[in-house]
Amino acid sequence: MSNLSPEKDILALDFDGVIVNSIEECLVVGHNSLRKHLGQSGLINRLDELEKERVLASRRVRNFIRHSEDYVYIFYALLKDTSIQNQREFDDFLKQYSDLQDTFHEIFYRERSRLLETERQRWLELNPLYPGMGDFIRNYRCPERLVIVTTKKAEFVEVTLAAAGIRFPAANLFSADQGCSKSVLILEILRSRAIHPQEFYFIDDQVDTLIKAKPLGINLYLALWGYTNAEQIQLAEQEEIAVLSRTDFFGRYKN
C-alpha cells in the first residue's frame, strides 16, 4: 500500500470495523431484534446490560459477520446453544435457518431506526469513530478519491459521519445493504470511473470479503484494528493479503 498516490488512486474504506467501532450498537440492536421477533421483553440500550458471558460470546462471533441481519443470527445461535468457532460454522448456521434472513434483515433495520429516532445520543455513543479516523477523513488530500464501501445502509453512515462533523460526498458512499456484494460495488466503481484495478486500494476487516474480491485484481488489506482474530489473520497471510495496523495506516497516509 505504500505506493498509493492520493492524486491518482482510489482509497476505499469499509465502514464498520475500519472507520467506526460499531460493535456495541450492532449487538444491542441484534439482541433487541431477536427479542422482538420472539415477542419477548427485556430490551437493552447498552451492551453491558447483558450477562458478561453473553457479551463475550457475541463479541467473538461478531468476527464472522457480513450483513446486518447476521447480528440477529448471533443471538439466535446463543439461544439455541449452538457452538460457533469459525466462519464455516457460522455460515452453516445461516444456511440452516436461511428462511429467517429476510425477517431478521427487516426487524434489524426497524429496531436500528427506532433506537436512532428515540435515543439519538445513545445511538451515536454506541457508534464511535476509531481514534484519528475523523481527522484522517476530513484532511484527506484528495477527498474526491476517497470512498466508503459498506454493507450498512447509507442513511446510517451519513448520520454517524455528520455527527462527527464530517461532510462526506454522497457520490463516494457505496452501500451493499440491498443484497449485492462489496465485490459487485467495487467492480461498478472500476467500470464507471474507468479505474485500473491496480489503482484501487480496499481496506476491510473481514478477510472473507477480501478473499472474494481477489479476482478483481485490486490492492487488498486486512484492517487489524477491526473485528479480526488470529485465524483470520493467518488466512489473510495464506491468501497473500497484506495486514495493516492502524498505526501503520496513519503513519503512511495521514496528511
C-alpha positions in Angstrom: 0.0 0.0 0.0 3.0 2.3 0.3 2.7 3.1 -3.4 -0.7 4.6 -3.2 -1.0 8.0 -4.8 -3.8 10.2 -3.4 -4.0 12.2 -6.6 -4.3 9.2 -8.9 -5.6 6.2 -6.9 -8.8 5.4 -5.1 -8.7 4.6 -1.4 -11.8 2.6 -0.4 -12.6 2.0 3.3 -15.1 -0.3 4.8 -17.2 1.5 7.5 -17.9 -0.8 10.5 -14.6 -2.1 11.8 -12.4 0.3 9.8 -13.9 3.8 10.3 -16.3 3.2 13.1 -16.3 0.9 16.1 -19.9 -0.1 15.9 -19.8 -3.4 17.7 -21.9 -2.3 20.7 -24.6 -0.7 18.6 -24.9 -3.7 16.3 -25.0 -6.2 19.1 -27.6 -4.1 21.1 -29.8 -3.9 18.0 -29.2 -7.6 17.2 -30.2 -8.6 20.7 -33.3 -6.4 20.7 -34.3 -7.5 17.3 -34.4 -11.2 18.3 -36.4 -10.4 21.5 -39.0 -8.5 19.4 -39.1 -11.3 16.9 -39.9 -13.8 19.7 -42.4 -11.4 21.3 -40.2 -11.1 24.4 -39.5 -8.2 26.7 -36.0 -7.3 28.1 -34.8 -4.8 25.5 -31.5 -3.1 26.2 -29.7 0.1 25.2 -26.3 -0.8 26.5 -24.4 -4.0 25.9 -23.2 -4.2 29.5 -26.8 -4.8 30.5 -26.3 -8.4 29.3 -24.6 -11.1 31.3 -20.8 -11.0 30.9 -20.6 -14.5 29.3 -23.2 -13.5 26.7 -21.4 -10.3 25.8 -18.1 -12.2 25.4 -19.7 -14.8 23.2 -21.5 -12.3 21.0 -18.3 -10.2 20.6 -16.4 -13.3 19.5 -18.9 -14.4 16.9 -19.0 -10.8 15.6 -15.8 -11.6 13.7 -17.8 -13.7 11.2 -20.4 -11.0 10.3 -21.0 -10.0 6.7 -24.5 -8.5 6.7 -26.6 -6.6 9.3 -29.1 -9.4 9.8 -26.2 -11.6 10.9 -26.3 -9.8 14.2 -29.7 -11.3 14.9 -28.4 -14.7 14.0 -25.6 -14.3 16.6 -28.2 -14.2 19.4 -30.3 -16.8 17.7 -27.3 -19.1 17.8 -26.8 -18.3 21.5 -30.4 -19.0 22.2 -30.1 -22.4 20.6 -26.8 -23.0 22.4 -25.1 -23.6 19.0 -21.3 -23.7 19.2 -19.7 -21.4 16.5 -15.9 -21.4 16.4 -15.1 -20.3 12.9 -16.5 -18.7 9.7 -17.6 -22.1 8.2 -19.7 -23.0 11.3 -21.3 -19.6 11.3 -22.1 -19.8 7.5 -23.6 -23.3 8.1 -25.8 -21.9 10.8 -27.1 -19.2 8.5 -27.9 -21.7 5.8 -29.7 -23.9 8.3 -32.0 -21.0 9.1 -31.9 -19.1 5.8 -35.7 -18.9 5.8 -35.3 -16.2 8.6 -32.9 -14.0 6.6 -35.5 -11.5 5.2 -37.3 -11.4 8.5 -34.1 -10.7 10.5 -33.0 -8.1 8.0 -36.2 -6.2 8.2 -36.5 -6.3 12.0 -32.9 -5.4 12.5 -33.2 -2.1 10.5 -36.6 -1.4 12.1 -35.0 -1.7 15.5 -31.9 0.4 14.5 -34.2 3.1 13.2 -36.2 3.1 16.4 -33.1 3.4 18.6 -31.8 6.3 16.4 -35.1 8.1 16.5 -36.0 7.7 20.2 -32.5 7.7 21.7 -30.3 9.5 19.2 -27.5 10.5 21.5 -27.3 6.9 22.9 -27.2 5.5 19.4 -24.3 7.9 18.4 -22.4 7.0 21.6 -22.6 3.3 20.5 -21.0 4.2 17.2 -17.7 6.0 18.0 -15.2 6.6 15.3 -11.8 5.0 15.8 -9.3 7.5 17.3 -7.8 9.6 14.5 -10.1 8.4 11.8 -12.2 11.5 11.8 -9.2 13.8 11.2 -7.9 11.4 8.5 -11.1 11.6 6.5 -11.6 15.4 7.0 -8.0 16.1 5.9 -7.5 13.6 3.1 -5.5 15.2 0.4 -7.9 14.3 -2.5 -11.3 13.7 -0.9 -12.9 13.0 -4.3 -10.7 9.8 -4.5 -11.7 8.6 -1.0 -14.7 6.2 -1.0 -16.6 4.1 1.5 -17.8 0.6 0.6 -20.1 -0.8 3.2 -23.0 -3.2 3.8 -24.5 -0.6 6.1 -27.4 1.5 4.8 -26.2 4.8 3.6 -28.5 6.8 5.8 -26.9 5.4 9.0 -23.4 6.1 7.6 -24.3 9.6 6.8 -25.8 10.3 10.3 -22.7 8.9 12.0 -20.3 11.0 9.9 -22.4 14.1 10.2 -22.4 13.8 14.0 -18.6 13.7 13.8 -18.6 16.9 11.8 -17.6 15.1 8.5 -19.2 16.2 5.3 -18.7 13.1 3.1 -19.9 13.3 -0.6 -22.9 11.1 -1.2 -21.4 10.1 -4.6 -18.5 8.5 -2.8 -20.6 6.4 -0.5 -21.4 2.9 -1.8 -23.8 0.7 0.2 -24.2 -3.0 -0.4 -27.1 -3.4 2.0 -29.6 -4.4 -0.6 -28.1 -7.8 -1.2 -25.3 -7.2 -3.7 -21.7 -7.9 -2.5 -18.9 -5.4 -2.0 -17.1 -7.0 -4.9 -20.0 -6.1 -7.2 -19.9 -2.5 -5.9 -16.2 -2.2 -6.4 -16.5 -3.6 -9.9 -19.0 -1.0 -10.7 -16.7 1.7 -9.3 -13.9 0.5 -11.5 -16.1 0.5 -14.6 -17.9 3.7 -14.1 -14.8 5.7 -13.2 -12.5 3.9 -15.7 -10.1 2.9 -13.0 -7.4 0.3 -13.5 -7.6 -2.4 -10.7 -4.1 -1.6 -9.5 -5.2 2.0 -8.9 -7.8 0.8 -6.3 -6.9 0.1 -2.7 -9.5 -1.5 -0.5 -9.3 -1.9 3.3 -11.7 -4.2 5.2 -11.7 -6.1 8.5 -13.5 -9.2 7.1 -10.9 -11.5 5.4 -13.6 -13.5 3.7 -14.8 -10.3 1.9 -11.3 -9.6 0.8 -10.7 -13.1 -0.5 -13.9 -12.8 -2.6 -12.5 -9.6 -4.0 -9.2 -11.1 -5.1 -10.4 -11.9 -8.7 -10.9 -8.1 -9.3 -7.1 -7.6 -9.2 -7.3 -4.7 -6.7 -5.0 -4.0 -3.8 -6.4 -5.6 -0.6 -5.6 -5.0 3.0 -7.0 -6.5 6.2 -7.5 -3.9 8.9 -6.1 -5.3 12.2 -7.9 -2.7 14.3 -11.3 -4.1 13.3 -13.1 -7.3 14.1 -10.5 -10.0 13.3 -9.0 -13.0 15.1 -5.8 -14.9 14.8 -7.3 -17.5 12.4 -8.5 -14.8 10.1 -5.1 -13.0 10.1 -3.4 -16.3 9.3 -5.8 -16.9 6.5 -5.1 -13.5 5.1 -1.4 -14.2 5.1 -2.0 -17.6 3.4 -4.0 -15.8 0.7 -1.2 -13.2 0.3 -3.5 -10.4 1.5 -1.5 -7.8 3.4 -2.4 -7.0 7.0 -2.4 -3.4 8.2 -2.3 -2.0 11.7 -4.0 1.4 12.4 -0.6 2.8 13.4 0.9 1.8 10.0 -2.2 3.1 8.2 -1.9 6.6 9.8 1.9 6.6 9.6 1.8 6.1 5.8 -1.2 8.0 4.7 -2.1 10.7 7.3 -1.7 14.1 5.6 
